[in-house]
Amino acid sequence: MLKLDGIASFVAISEAGSISAAARRLNLSKSVVSERLAELENSVGAALFHRTTRKLTLTEDGSAFLERATRILREVEDAASELAERRGQLIGPMRLSAPMTFGRMHLGPALYPFLARHPGISLTLELDDRRVDAAADGFDGVVRHGVLEDSRLVAWQLAPSRRLLVASPAYLARHGTPTSLKELAAHRAIYYLNRGLGDWTFLDAKDDDFIRPPATLRVNNGDVMKDAAIAGLGLALLPSFIIGDELRRGELQVVDVGRQAQQEVIYLAHPEGRKASAKLRALAQALRQAFGDPPYWDR
């Protein structure tokens, strides 16, 4: 007979890529997850993974079974959540992805009181600056900063996000302060690696209005960009939620080139075609209230 814990272990192994990683995700021992997988394979009468010394890959039968197994788990979780909702409770697991810097600075502090109010929720939060595939990677929701590019996601806006061109006073003293887009060509820049040169977009500016400065540093983390700018390595285009304290202390200065940077949003999204759980809807509302309008980091 098929057991739900075996199906859950199989899906976790498929998503995590190994039994060890699945065991960490499920907070179980590796031996327990292995036993549940073996029992499931015995029940369905088929090998679900190809096993090598380095990795596990789905067999053809495993791939066919995975889609339905994932749907079964979702249906059971949704059913339990709906019953809890009737009693005015929010319960069950929830898995989120969020960018590293925003997660550390703002999302975490907003999540803690939410989780304290809803102790029945078991949250897994993965901080990573890469753009994950919410559906394929098994996330219930993703918190992101920027422009919603994936049409397979349904998003709630949490807060607006201003981006500011900044540099340290020492850098500007050495190299001068640019006052137009064309003058940027004489400077050096710190770029966000996940977006590159194309991230430097300004309202009402055409591509031939300026030449993007050569890179001193390309990096995929906002904290490192901020620190590099404070160290005087060049100009950086950064969201205000990262640099508010540094601007107030005078460690960074806003550089006015006559155009505003293209503004973005912070949003919480879930995969299209999957009903948003009550937990996720409640989280979106709680985050909007915690961040405020305008958001507290811009006040």
C-alpha positions in Angstrom: 0.0 0.0 0.0 1.3 3.5 -0.9 2.1 5.7 2.1 2.0 9.4 2.0 5.4 9.8 3.8 7.0 7.7 1.1 5.5 9.9 -1.6 6.7 13.0 0.3 10.2 11.6 0.5 10.2 10.7 -3.2 9.2 14.3 -4.1 11.7 15.8 -1.8 14.5 13.7 -3.3 13.5 14.7 -6.8 13.5 18.4 -5.9 16.7 18.4 -3.7 18.7 16.1 -6.0 19.9 13.7 -3.4 18.8 11.6 -0.4 21.0 13.6 2.0 19.6 17.0 0.8 16.0 15.6 1.0 16.7 14.4 4.6 17.9 17.8 5.6 14.8 19.4 4.0 12.4 16.9 5.8 14.4 17.1 9.1 14.8 13.3 9.0 17.8 11.0 9.0 19.2 9.8 5.7 18.4 6.2 6.6 14.7 7.0 7.2 14.4 8.7 3.8 16.2 5.8 2.1 13.9 3.3 3.7 10.8 5.2 2.7 12.0 5.4 -0.9 12.7 1.7 -1.0 9.3 0.9 0.5 7.6 3.2 -2.1 9.5 1.6 -5.0 8.5 -1.8 -3.7 4.9 -0.7 -3.5 4.7 0.6 -7.1 6.9 -2.2 -8.4 9.3 0.0 -10.2 12.7 1.8 -9.7 12.1 5.5 -9.5 15.7 6.6 -9.6 18.9 5.7 -11.4 21.6 5.4 -8.7 25.2 6.2 -9.2 28.0 7.0 -6.7 27.6 10.7 -7.5 23.9 11.4 -8.0 20.3 10.2 -8.4 18.4 10.8 -11.6 14.8 10.0 -12.3 14.0 6.9 -14.3 11.3 7.1 -17.0 8.8 5.6 -14.5 10.0 8.1 -11.9 9.4 11.0 -14.2 5.9 9.8 -14.9 5.2 9.3 -11.3 6.6 12.6 -10.1 4.0 14.9 -11.6 1.1 13.0 -10.0 3.0 12.5 -6.7 3.6 16.3 -6.5 -0.1 17.0 -7.2 -1.2 14.5 -4.5 1.0 16.2 -1.9 -0.3 19.6 -2.8 -3.9 18.3 -2.7 -3.4 16.8 0.8 -1.7 20.0 2.1 -4.4 22.2 0.6 -7.1 20.0 2.2 -5.5 20.2 5.6 -5.0 23.9 5.2 -8.7 24.4 4.3 -9.8 22.5 7.3 -7.6 24.6 9.5 -8.9 27.8 7.9 -12.4 26.8 8.9 -11.2 26.9 12.5 -9.4 30.2 11.9 -6.0 28.7 11.8 -3.0 28.7 9.4 -1.0 25.5 9.5 1.3 23.4 7.4 4.6 23.7 5.6 5.5 26.7 3.4 8.6 27.0 1.3 9.9 30.5 0.1 12.8 31.8 -1.9 14.1 35.4 -1.5 17.1 37.4 -2.4 20.0 37.3 0.1 20.3 41.0 1.0 16.6 41.9 1.1 15.9 38.7 3.1 18.5 39.5 5.7 17.7 43.2 6.1 13.9 43.3 5.7 12.2 40.1 5.0 13.4 38.2 8.0 12.4 40.9 10.6 9.0 41.0 9.0 8.6 37.2 9.0 9.4 36.7 12.7 6.2 38.3 14.2 4.1 36.6 11.4 5.5 33.2 12.4 5.0 34.0 16.1 1.3 34.8 15.4 0.9 31.5 13.4 2.9 28.8 15.2 1.2 26.1 13.0 3.2 27.2 10.0 6.5 25.5 9.3 8.5 27.8 7.0 11.5 26.9 4.9 13.2 30.1 3.7 16.0 29.8 1.1 18.0 33.0 0.5 19.6 33.1 -2.9 20.2 35.9 -5.4 19.6 33.6 -8.4 16.3 33.5 -10.1 14.8 30.2 -9.1 12.1 28.4 -11.1 9.3 28.5 -8.4 7.3 25.5 -9.8 10.2 23.3 -10.8 12.2 23.9 -7.6 9.1 23.3 -5.4 8.6 26.7 -3.9 5.2 27.9 -2.7 6.2 31.5 -3.3 9.2 33.7 -4.2 9.9 37.1 -2.9 11.7 39.1 -5.6 12.9 42.6 -6.4 12.8 43.9 -9.9 10.5 43.4 -12.9 8.2 40.3 -13.0 9.5 38.6 -16.1 8.2 35.0 -15.7 4.6 34.8 -17.1 4.1 31.6 -15.2 4.0 33.5 -11.9 1.1 35.3 -10.3 2.4 38.2 -8.1 1.3 40.5 -5.3 3.1 43.8 -5.1 4.6 44.3 -1.6 6.3 47.7 -1.9 7.8 50.0 -4.5 11.5 50.1 -4.9 13.6 53.1 -5.7 17.0 52.7 -7.3 19.7 55.4 -6.7 23.0 56.0 -8.4 25.5 56.4 -5.6 29.2 56.8 -4.9 31.4 57.5 -1.9 32.5 61.1 -1.2 36.1 60.0 -1.6 35.5 58.6 -5.1 33.7 61.7 -6.2 36.5 63.9 -4.7 39.0 62.0 -6.8 37.1 61.6 -10.1 34.6 64.4 -10.0 30.8 64.2 -9.8 29.0 63.5 -13.1 26.0 65.7 -13.8 24.7 64.1 -17.0 24.4 60.7 -18.6 27.2 61.4 -21.1 29.6 62.2 -18.3 29.2 58.7 -16.9 31.5 57.4 -19.6 34.5 58.9 -17.8 33.8 56.9 -14.6 34.0 53.3 -13.3 31.1 51.2 -12.2 30.1 48.4 -9.9 27.5 46.1 -11.6 25.0 43.6 -10.4 26.2 40.4 -12.1 22.7 38.9 -12.5 21.7 41.8 -14.7 24.9 43.2 -16.0 25.3 46.4 -18.0 21.6 46.4 -19.0 20.6 47.1 -15.4 21.6 50.7 -15.9 18.4 52.0 -17.3 17.1 55.6 -16.8 13.7 57.1 -17.4 13.3 59.0 -20.7 16.9 58.1 -21.7 17.8 56.5 -25.0 20.7 54.1 -25.4 22.8 56.6 -27.2 22.3 59.2 -24.5 25.3 57.8 -22.6 28.0 55.1 -22.6 27.8 52.8 -19.6 31.0 53.0 -17.6 33.5 50.2 -17.7 33.2 47.8 -14.8 35.5 47.8 -11.8 33.5 45.0 -10.3 30.7 42.7 -11.2 29.1 40.7 -8.4 25.8 39.0 -7.6 25.2 40.4 -4.2 23.9 43.8 -3.1 25.8 43.9 0.2 29.1 43.5 -1.6 28.2 46.2 -4.2 27.4 48.6 -1.4 30.7 47.8 0.4 32.6 48.3 -2.9 31.0 51.6 -3.4 31.8 52.8 0.1 35.4 51.7 -0.5 35.5 54.1 -3.5 35.7 51.6 -6.3 33.1 53.3 -8.5 29.5 54.3 -9.1 26.7 51.8 -8.2 23.0 51.7 -9.0 21.4 50.3 -5.8 18.0 50.0 -4.3 17.3 52.3 -1.5 16.4 49.5 0.9 20.1 48.5 0.9 21.7 51.9 1.3 19.4 54.0 3.5 21.7 53.9 6.5 24.8 54.6 4.5 23.2 57.7 2.9 22.1 59.0 6.3 25.6 58.6 7.7 27.2 60.2 4.6 29.2 57.1 3.6 27.5 57.3 0.2 26.1 60.2 -1.8 23.3 60.2 -4.4 24.7 61.2 -7.8 22.2 63.3 -9.9 22.7 62.9 -13.6 19.4 64.6 -14.6 17.5 61.3 -15.0 15.9 58.9 -12.5 16.8 55.3 -12.7 14.0 52.9 -13.8 12.1 52.1 -10.7 11.0 48.6 -9.7 8.9 46.7 -7.2 9.2 44.1 -4.5 6.7 41.3 -5.0 5.6 37.9 -3.7 4.7 35.5 -6.5 3.4 32.0 -6.7 3.3 29.6 -9.7 0.4 30.1 -12.1 -2.2 27.4 -12.1 -1.6 26.6 -8.4 -4.2 28.0 -6.0 -2.6 30.4 -3.6 -2.9 29.0 -0.1 -4.4 31.0 2.8 -0.9 31.0 4.4 0.6 32.7 1.3 -2.2 35.2 1.1 -1.9 36.0 4.8 1.9 36.4 4.4 1.5 38.9 1.5 -0.9 41.0 3.6 1.5 40.9 6.6 4.5 41.9 4.5 2.7 44.8 2.9 1.7 46.1 6.4 5.2 45.6 7.8 6.9 47.4 4.9 4.4 50.2 4.7 3.5 52.7 1.9 5.8 54.4 1.4 8.1 51.7 2.7 9.8 52.5 6.0 13.3 52.4 4.5 12.4 55.5 2.3 11.0 57.6 5.2 
